[in-house]
Amino acid sequence: MAGRKVYIETYGCQMNEYDTELVYGILKEHGISKADRLEEADIILVNSCSVREGADNRAISRASQLTHLKRKRSGLVIGIIGCVAQRDKGKLLEKYRGIDLVLGPDSYRKLPEILKNMNGSPVVKTEAKRSELYDDITPFRQTSVSAYVSIMRGCDKFCSFCIVPYVRGRERSRSPQSVIEEVRKAVDSGYREIVLLGQNVNSYRYERVDFPQLLLMVSDIEGVERIRFTSPHPQDVDERLLEVMKERDNVCKHIHLPLQSGSTRILKLMNRNYTREEYLELVEKIKEYMPEGAITTDIIVGFPSEREEDFLDTVDVMDRVRFDSAFMFKYSPRPGTKAAKMEDDVPETEKDRRLRVVIEKQKEHTLYRNKQLVGKIEKILIESKGKKEEHEVRGRTDTNKLVVVKGIDCKVGEFVQVKIVDAAGVTLFGELIETS
């Protein structure tokens, strides 16, 4: 197989991006290198996400579009991997001709053998393996400044709208030793920011080690200058975690706290296991520990049976918290979930209206939060250089806010001190103070 090249297009969350790095790592060990361009590839894989309808449709549509390349390139292999592959299995082969491979998230180790033995017949591998953690695989990292490190896989929460437990399996956590070893390798490779990943990252538990303890262990590793984690579940955020976030300088003062709905009735139907009041109490506790910290969230509008008063409860929570930013969606049924059996009774026009309302509301709150930083000094990690202007860089604050700085020529991966001079929408603008 030496000499072959693979190109992977990734849809969905950071966990999917990490899985793409895992697949590249697995194939690299077997002599298959990464293609920088689609045109160079002998193998094209679409890493799919089934959490949202949009990402789901884009991934399947893209894989189908790519099959036309096989007319010009003999021996080209096209596959769908990830969550959609796990959910739809062989149905994808029946519906979309030209797909050679369907591979679920627990079957990536088999990919080299499958590619070696392919004889023209499509292959489907979607076994669920609760023991699979890929903790002995070195990812082939794609990001330039942040190293993703998965600390667990799967989910036990079974939110009624979410397909994750069915396509990624039940929760299982990596050993602290394997996590620490991967972080050290990332630091040795030049990464200064570590992002710990999990479907519910703060429900991590390996024997007697829980997430706050693991966070302390990673924080102690020499060379780790920043640690982020995503995504926690409100039910598992406790004061021990908040104490670690407050006390450790290299743990970012930003927490993504998915709300989903501000209505206790809807939260119960979603099986979120907290009430509106409990969520607001938790937000106040977070603000006590980290007054200057940032809170971001997820919001779903138009969930089955959501009445206007339920929707207004969501808007009210937004007004009370004033989230720094939010991912906002209108509900779409995910086949196989409990919510998919409920009557999808909120009209699409009403879902669209509610989504517009929360988007506009969040724009106001984001600008409000960002303007509070004007005049302050922030340490940012340079992520990229400007595409349009020379001597322009983009970086992020500890609280994960994007800052554009003009008139400097710093290196990607460098930390710099800047003074925030303006705010426009989700973007801050800064002036260089000093490098560090």
N, C-alpha and C positions, 0 to 999 in steps of 0.2 A: 504493500500500500504506500510505500515511500514515494514521495513526489506528488502525491495527490494534494489538492487544496480544497478547503471548505470555507464557505461563506455563510454566516448566520444573520438573519434579520430578526430582531427582538421586539415583541409587543408586550405591553403591560408594565408590571411593577418592577421594583428594584430586585426582588427575588428572582424574577425572570432574567434580569440582566446578569445576576450572579450565576444562575444556571447556565447561561450562555458561556460565561467564563469557565465554568466547570467542564462543559462539553468540549470547548477548545483545548482545555488542559488534558482531558482524556485522550482526544485524538492526537494531540501533539506527542504523547508518549508512544504512539503507534505510527509515527512518521508522517502523519497528515498535518500539514501546516495551514495557517490562517491565510485566506485570500484577502487582499486589501480591497479588491473590487469584484463585483458580481461576475464580470466577464472572465475573470481568471479562474473561477471555481469549477471543480469537477463534482462537488457536492454542495447543494444549496439547501439549508434548513431554515424553516420558519418556526421560531420559538413563540408559541401562542399563549394567550391569556384568555380565560373564560369568565373573569370576574365581572367585567362590564361588556355590554352588548357591542359597543363600538369597537373595542380592541378585538373582541371575538370575531366580528365580521371582517375587520380589516385584515386579520391574520389569514383567515380562510380564503378571502378574496385574493390576497397577494400570492398565496401558494398556488392557487388555481391559475393566476395570470402567468406565473413563472413556467408553467408546464410547456408553453409554446417554445421555450428555448431549446427543448429537447429535439425539435425538428432540425435544428442547425448544429447541435452538439451531441454527437454520438457518445453514449455511455454516461451522460449527465444524470445524476441522482438528485431527486427533489423529495424532501420530506417535511412533515409537520411534526414537531415535538412539543412537549409541554402540556398545559392544562386542557386545551381543546382536544388534543390527541387522546388524553386519558378519558375524557368525557365521551367523545364520539366514536372512538376506536375504529373498527372496520367500516363504519358508515361513511367515513371520509373517502375511502377507496371506492365505495359504491357510487358516491355522488360526484366525485371529482376525478376524472380520468387523468392519468399521467403522474399521479402521486405514487412514489415508490416506497415510502416509509412512513409509518405512524408510530411514534415512540412517546410513552408517558414519562413523567418526571422521575420515576423510580427505576427506569430501565436504561439510563444513559451509559452505564458501564458496558452494556452489550453492543453498543454502537460500532466499535471497531470490528468485532466478529461478524456482525450483520453486514457491514460494508464489504468485508473480505469475501463473504460467501454468497452475496447476491447473485442470482442467476436469471434475472429478468422478471421474477415474480414479486409482487409487492409484499412487504413484511409489516406485521402489526405486533408490537410488543408493549403491553400496557399493564403488566402485573403490578399490583400494589405490594410494596415491601416495607413493612413497618421498621425493619432494622436498617434500612438504607439511609445513611447520613452523608455519604461522600466525604467523610472526615479525613480520609487518607489521600485525597486528590488535591493537587496544587492547581488552583485556577489560573488560567492564562488571562491576566487582567487587562481590561479594555479602557478603564478610566485613567486619567493622567494624574489626579491629585488625591482622590479618595479611594480607599480599598474597601470593597464590600466583603464582609465576613459573615456567613450564615452560621448562627449558633444553634438553630433548631429548624425542624421541618414539620409541616402539618399543622393541624388546628383541632382543638377539642370543644370550641365554643358553640358551633352549630347555629350561628345566626340564621334566621329563617330565610334571608335573602341571599346567602353566600354559598357558593359552590365549592369553596376551598377544601373543606374537610372531605369532600367526595372525590376530588381529583388529586389532592396532595396527601390525603391520609390523616391519621391521628398524630397528635403531638409526640415528638421524640427529640430529645436534646443531645447535643454533642458533649463529650467530656470537656471539662475546663482545660485540660492539658492540650487537647487537639486545637481548641480555639486559640489558646495562647501561642501555640507553635505557629499557627497560620498568621496571627497578628505579627509575630516576630519576623517571619519571612517577609511580610509586606513592608515592615519598617526597614528591614535590610535592603529591600528593593527601592527604597526612597520615598515610600508613602508616609505622609505626616498626619493624615486624617483617616481614621478607621470608622466605618459605618457597620454596626452590628445589626443583622437582619433576622427576622422571624415573622411568621404570620401573626403571632401574638408574642412579641419578643420578650415582654416582661413576665410571661408565664414560664420562662425557662427554668428548668430544674433538673439537675443531674446529681443523683444521690442526695447529699446534704447541701449542695451548692445551689443557691437560687440566683435570680438575676442581679439583685443589688450586690451580692458577693462577687459574681462574675465581673460586674462592671468595675468593682474595686481592683480585681486582679488585672484586668486589661489596663486600667488607669495607671497601675504600678509599672508597666512595661516601659523601659527606657526608650525614648524616641517617639512615643505616642504623644503628639501635641494636641490632638483633638479627637474626641469620641462622640459620635452620634449614634442613635439607635432608632429603629422604626420597624413595625408600628406597635406601640403598646395598646393594651385594652384597658379602658378606665377601671374595670373591675379588679385588675391586678396591680394598679398603682397604689403603693403604700408609702408611709412616711419614711421608711428605711431607704427606699429608692430616692425620694426627694432629698434626704439628708446627703446621700452620695453625690447627687447632682449639685447641691449647694456647696459642698465642701471641696470637691475636686475641681481644680482650675481647668483641667484638660477634658472634663465632661461638659459638653455644650449645654447652655441654659435654654434649651428649646425642647419642647415636648409636643409630639403630634398626638392629639387626644380625640379620636373619632367620636363625634356626637351622634351622627346619623339622623336623629330626630329630637326635637325639643318637647315632644308630647310623650308623657308617661304611658299612655294607652298604646301608642304606636311602638314605643320602645319594647313594651311587653310582647306585642305581636312580632316584633323583630327578634325576640329572644336575646335581648342585649344584657339582661340581668342587672340593670341599674335603673333608677328613676331619674326624672328631670331634676328633682331636688338633690339627689345624691351626686349627680354630675356637677351641678353648680357648687355644691359644698367642696367637691374635689378641686374645682377650679380655684376657689378661694384659698384652699390649702396650698396649692401650687404657687399662687401669687405671694403667699406668706413666705415661703421658702425662697422664691426667686422673683422678687419684685420687678427686676429688669428683664426677666426672661420672656420668651415668646411661646404662645400657645397656638397651634394650628389644628385643623380639624377636617373631617369628612361630613358631608351632608347629603342626604337622599330626600328628594321631594316626590310626592305622588305615590307613596307606598299604598298598597291595597287598603281601602276604607279610610284613607287620610281625609279628614274633613277640613274645612277652612279654619276652624278653631285649633285643630292639631297643627296645621301649617303655621298659624300665627304664634303658637307656642314655640316653634322652631325659630321664627324671626325674633321673638322676645329673648330667647337664650342668646342669639347672636348679638342683640343689643346690650345684654347684660355682660357678656364676656368680652366682646370686641376682639375677635380672633385676629391674629396677625395675617393669616391667609387661610384659604380653605379649598378643598377639592369638592366641587358641587355637581351632583348628578340628578337626573330624573330616573325614577325607578323603571327597571326593565326586568321582566321575569327571567330567571336563570333556570333552564330545564334541570330537573332533578332536585331542586330545593323545595323546602316546605312552603315557602311563599308562592312558588309557581302554581300551587294547588289552590291558592286564594283567588278570589275574583279580582282581576285587574280593573277595578271599577272607576279609577280617576281618569277622565278623558285626557287624551294627549294634549289638546289645546290648553287644558288647565295645568297639566304638568309643565308645559312650556312656559306658561305665565308665572307659575311659582318659581321655576328655575331662574327666570329673568329677574324676579324680585330678589332672590337671595344673592344672585351674582352682583346686582347693583348695590345691595346692602353691604356685601363683603368688600366691594371696591371702596366704599366710604370708610369702613373700619380699617382696611389695610393702609389707606392713605393717612388716616388719623394716627395709627401706630407708627408709621414711618416718619411722620413729621415730628414725633416726639424725640427722634434721634438727631434731628438737625442741630448742629452745634456741638455734638458729642464726638469723642475720639473712639474709634472702633478698630480692632485688629481684624484684618481680613486675609483670607487665603486666596491667592490669585488662581483662578480656574482656567481662564482663557484670555487671549488678546482680542482686541476689537477687530471686527471684520471690515468696517468701513473707514475707520480712522487710524492712522499711525500713532503710536505712543498712547494707546488707550487699552486699559485692562479691565477685566471683570473678576470680582471675587465675592466671597460670602463672609458675613459676620459670624460670630459665635452663635447668634440666634437665627442663622440660616437666611439672612436677608441679602439680596443681590445688591452689590455696590459697583458702580461704574466710576473709574478714575481716569481722567484724561491728563495728558502732558507728562506721562512717565513711561518707562520701558522696563518694567520689572519682569522677572521670569515666572512662568507658570509653575506653581508649587511653592512659591515664596510667600512668606507672611509679611505684611506691611501695616503700619499704623496710618490711618487716614482720619481726617476730620470730615464729618458729614455736613455738606453745605446745602443740600436740597433733596427733596423727595417728590417723585412723580409716579403715581400708581404703585406698582410693586417694586419699583427701582429707586435706589438711593444713589446719590452722587457725592463723591468725596474728593478731597485734596490730600496729597501725600504729606505725612508728617515725618516719618522716618521708617527705615527698614529694620527688620529684626532677624 
